[in-house]
Amino acid sequence: KERVKPKRVRAMNMILQSSIKDRIQAAQKEALDEFAGLQRGLDEMIV
């Protein structure tokens, strides 16, 4: 007999996955902003 996960567990799983996605997107944005700042600094040093 196959066990079916309770709805509560499935809902919790979805919440965890969405919060992880949000964290990843925030970290990527932060890294991009940091990279853009470094690039700007290098451009200023060259000019």
C-alpha positions in Angstrom: 0.0 0.0 0.0 1.4 3.4 -1.0 1.6 6.1 1.7 0.1 9.4 0.9 1.7 12.5 2.5 -0.6 14.5 4.6 -1.6 17.9 3.1 0.1 19.7 5.9 3.5 18.2 5.0 3.1 19.0 1.4 2.1 22.6 2.2 5.2 23.0 4.4 7.4 21.6 1.7 6.1 24.2 -0.8 6.6 27.0 1.7 10.2 25.9 2.3 10.9 25.6 -1.4 9.5 29.1 -2.1 11.5 30.7 0.7 14.7 29.0 -0.6 14.0 30.4 -4.1 13.6 33.9 -2.6 16.9 33.6 -0.8 18.7 32.4 -3.9 17.3 35.3 -5.9 18.3 37.8 -3.2 21.8 36.4 -3.1 22.2 36.5 -6.9 21.0 40.1 -7.0 23.4 41.0 -4.2 26.3 39.4 -6.0 25.4 41.2 -9.3 25.2 44.5 -7.5 28.6 43.8 -5.9 30.1 42.9 -9.3 28.7 46.0 -10.9 30.3 48.1 -8.2 33.7 46.4 -8.7 33.4 46.9 -12.4 32.7 50.6 -11.9 35.7 50.9 -9.7 37.9 49.2 -12.3 36.6 51.5 -15.0 37.4 54.5 -13.0 40.9 53.3 -12.3 41.5 52.7 -16.0 40.2 56.1 -17.1 
